[in-house]
């Protein structure tokens, strides 16, 4: 390894984003944020680093193990580099924007840094785009977030989406009814995660029948909903079923082209959620584009917190499903051309790249600068030799 290679080596999970990809990412982020804006979500920009106490409180506790720490040389207090932006939005809502009327609609875009990547997503620095609807327990709020996330992804050109709905509270409600403590029964939780019906029966005891019913409801949303409703439960479980039934109805009416599935026992990735959760995928191949759901924001004046629901979009996954645009609006401007022609081209939507010296072959010079057009005769013409 040369000195240059050694000095430019980046840590695992981190990478440079070079010009074409950086421009593409910026375009995708702008489209997503613009879509949120059309639904009334106002953009905020929290800092990259915060004091540890605020960053890891409330919903931030879920990403504590993924948070880089460092000492602030000014205050001598520990700080953390954000691993997720949602906790920061919660802090802003409860501090700087506590006086604003509810519901509060906020959006964001920015990078996060994590201690380690996962098997499916090894990157440690990721770009997040998301939205939070804070201060409403309405079923319509859940539906709005899901539909808006779908529309945002569709705005990039991606179609054929499926939404997997989850009910993170259901397993715990069943176990509590039978006085079974999930945390003390890891084998049962693992069996549920694997959808292993035989193992669930073995470890669940008296709760076995009800958990089997939840497992059997996994699949197409409307079919699973019928199975859940057939149980005719009359407690908190019935309320959860009624809520997800209404959300499914609202989403189906608004975006009927999107396939809905249901998984009542899934909880991985939804640990801090207190209500309906969801993940948005492409159908083929199955790529995860977004995740979100209902949670509670820690509030000084509310014992159990302020109701909220939100979504995070995974920009890297969305980009992977799209074709990279060719820069077919780049036009090479020969040396000595007037600035007035450049201004006119900008007004017409062209990207201009000006020659800084005379070129012996203007088409070769244009191709080197990744231009698909040359300015000639007061108009752009296609570069010779390009497809």
N, C-alpha and C positions, 0 to 999 in steps of 0.2 A: 504494500500500500504506500503510495506516494504521500508527501507532506500535504499536498493540496487535497487529496482524497481523505486523509486523516482529519484535516481541519474542517472539512465541509461535511463530515459524516453526521447524520442526524440520529437522535434516539429512536428506538423501536416504536412504531406507531405514529411517528410524526413525519411529515413530508412537505416539500415545497409544492405549491400549486402554480404551475407555469401559465404563461399568458392566455392561451386559448381556453384552458380549463377555468382559469380565474374569471375571465370575462363571461364564460358560460354560467358559472356559479352565481355571479352577480346578477345575471339576467333572470335566472330561476328564482333567486331570493326576492328580487323586485316583483316578479309576477305573484308569488305567494303572498307577500306583504300587501300588495295592491288589492288582492282579492279580500284579505281580511279587512282592509280599509273600507271596502265597499259595503261591508256588513256593520260598519260603525266602530271598528276596533282601532283604538288610538295607539300609536307606537311609542314605546318607552325604551330607554337604553341604560341598563344598570351597569355598574363597573365590573371589570374582569376579576378583581380581587376584593374581598370583604373581610371584616373581622370574623373570626371563627364562630363566635357565639351567635351572631345574626345569620350567618350563612348556613349553619347546620341545625338551626332550630326549626320546629314545626315539620313541614314536609321535607325540609333539607336533611333531616336525620336519615332518610332513605339512601342518600348518596354519600354519607360520611366516609365509608370505606373506600370511596373512589376519589376522595378530595386530596389534592396536594396542599401541604401546609408550608408556611414560611413565616419567619419572624419579621415584623415591621420594625426597621431600624429607627423610626421616628418615635413611635409610641411604645415600643418594646412589648407589643401585644402580638399574639399569634393571629395570623390571617390564613385564609384559604382561597385557592383559585377555584372558581366555580366549576362544578362538574355537571350542573344542570341549571337552567335559568329560571325554571318555575318557582323555586323557593325565593328568588330575588323579587319576582313579580308579587309574590305574596307579601313580602316585607314592604315593598313600595305601596301596595294597596292599604296596608294597615298603618303606615306612617305618613308618608308624603301626601297620599291621596285619601286619607281616612275621612276627610270632610266632604269628598265628592259623593254625589247621590248614587245609589245603587239601583240596578246592577251596573257594575263597572266593567267596561270592555277594554282590554289592553292586549297589544300584540308586541312581538319582539323578534329580533334576529341577531345572532352573534355566535361566537365560538365558545366552546366549553373544552375543558381539559380533564382527562381522567387518568387515574393511577395506572389502570391496565385496560386493554381492549378485550373484547370477547372473541369467541370462535368465529361467529358470523360477521362481526364487525371489529377487526383487529386495530383499527385506528384509535388513537387516544385523544387526538384533537378533532372535534367535529363541529360542523356548523348546524346550529339549531334555529328553526323558525317556528314560532308558536303563538298561541292566543289563549287568554284566560278570561272567563266570564265569572266575575266575583260578586257575591251578594244576592244570589237567587237560588232557591231550592226547586224552582219550577221544572217540570218535565220538559217543557219547551226549551229550556236552557240546554239540556243534554242533547236534544235533537238539533238545536241550532249549531252547536259546536261540531257535531258529527257531519252535518250537511255542509257546513262552511269548509271543513277540512277536505271533504270530497270535492267540492267545487274548486278549491285552491289547487289540488293535485290535478284535476281535469284541465285547469287553465294552462298547465304546462304542456298539454297535448297527450297526457296519459289517459287511457280509457280502460275498460274491462276491470273494474275495481270490485273488491269484496270487503265487507266490514265484518269482523269477528267481534261479537258482543260478549262481554263477560259479566258475571255477577259475583264479585269478590267476597261479598258478605254471606252468601248462601251456605257454604260449607260450615262456616263458623256458627251460623244460626242453627243448623241441624245438630251440630255437635254440642252446642250449649244446651239445647233442649234435652239431650241425653246425658248431660253432665260429663262430657268427654272433653278433655283439654287438648287441643290440637298440637300445641307446642311440646307436649309430653308424649306425643305419638307420631314421631317422624316417619315411621314406616307407613302409617296410614297416609300421611301427606305425600310421600313419594309414590305410593300406589295410585293416589288420585292424579298426580301429575302425569303418571304413565298411562292413565286411563285403564288400569288393570283391575277389571271388575272382580275377578276371583280374589285378588289380594285385598281389595277394599272390603269384601265380605269377611275375610279372615280377621282383619284388624279393627273393623268398625263396631263390632258388637251389636248392641240394640239399634244403632244408627245405620246399620247396613242397608236395610230396605230403602230408606229415604235417600241415602247417598247413591244407591244403585239407580234410583229414579232420576237423580240429577245427571248421572253419567249417561243414561239413555236419552236424555234431552239434548245431548251434544250433536250438532249437525245443522241442517237448514233451519233458520230461525223460526219460521212459522210452524214447522213440524215439532220442533223442540218446545215451543211455547204451548202447544196443545197438550204435550205430555206433562209439563209443569202444572198447567191449569187443571188437569185431571186429578191431581193430588188433593184439591179442595182444602188446602191449608187455610187456617183462619187467624194466624198470628203475623209476626213481622215478615215471615217468608212470603205470605200472600201479598203484602204490600210491595215487596221487591219484585214479585212476578207481575203484579199489576203495573208497576212503573215501567218495567222493561217492555211490557206489552204495548203500552202507549207510545214509548219511544220508537219501537219497531214500526208501529202504525204511521207515525209522523214521518219517519225517515223514508219508508216505502212510498208514501204518497208524494214526497218531494223529489226523491231521486229513484224512481222505479227501476232504472237501468242497472242499479248497483245490487249485487247479491249480498244477502245478509245471512250470517251464520251465528250460532249461539253455543257458548261453552260455559255452563253454570258452575264448573268446578275449577276453572283456571284461575290462578292467583299470581303466578310468576310475572313480575314486572308491574303488578298492581298492588304492592304491599301497603302503600299508604292511602289507597283509594277507599272511600267510604260508601260508594254506590256503583252505578254502572261504569264499566270500563270498556274500552274498544281498541281494536287494532285495525288499520287499513292496509290491505295487501293488493298487489296485482294478482290476477287469476293465474296467468301463465307467462313466465315462470313466477313462482310465489316469492315476491319481494316485499318486505315490510316498509311501508312509506310513512306511517304515522301511528302514534299511540296516545291515548289520553283517557280521561274519565273524571268522575266526581271525587272531590276531596274536601277537606275543611282547612281553612286558613286560620291560624292561631290569632285570636283577637282578645285584646285586653278587656273589653266590655261584654264578651260572650263566653260563657263557661265552656261550651263545646265547639267554639270556633264559628267562623263565618263560612257559609256554604259557597262552594266554587266548583267549576268544571272547566276543563281546558284540554288542549291538544298540543303535542310537539310533532313537527314534521321533520323527517330525516332527509336533509338535502342531498347527502351523498347517494342515498338509495334512489331518490327521484332522478338525479343526474344519470345514474347508471342505466335507467330505463329509457333515456332519451337519446336521440341521435345528436352528435355534436354538430352545431350549425357551421356551415362553411362561410367564411367571411366574404361573401360575394358582393358586399357593398364597399369593399376597400378599393380605392382608386389611387393609382400612382400619379403624382403631379410632377412633370418634368422640371428640371432646374430652370429658373428664370421666369416661371409662370407668375401671373399677378395674384396678389392676395384677394382681390375682388372675386376671382373665379373660385377660390377656395371657400370663401364665405357663402357664395351661391350654392356650391355643392353641399356644404353643411346644412343649409336651409332645406335642401332636397333630401336630406337623410343619408348622404354619403359619408364614409370615413376616408379622410384624405391622409396620404403619406407623401410628404414632399421630399424630392431629391435635394441633397445638400451640395451636389456637384454634378457636372455633366456626365452622362452615361453613354458609352459607345453603342450599347444595345439597350434601348429603353424597355423592351419586353423582358429581357433577362433580368434587368434591375428590378422590374416590377415583381417578377416571380420570387426573387430573393427576399423581397419585403412582404411576401404573402398577399400580394394584391392581385385581384382578378380583373381589374380594369386599369386602363391607362387614359389619362386626360389628353385628348388630341382633337384639334379642330373645334375647340369650345364645347366638346361633349366627351363623356367617357366611352371608350370602346373596349371590347374584351381583349385580354392579353393573348397574343399569339402563342400557340403551342399548348394551351390548356384545354382540358376536356370540356 
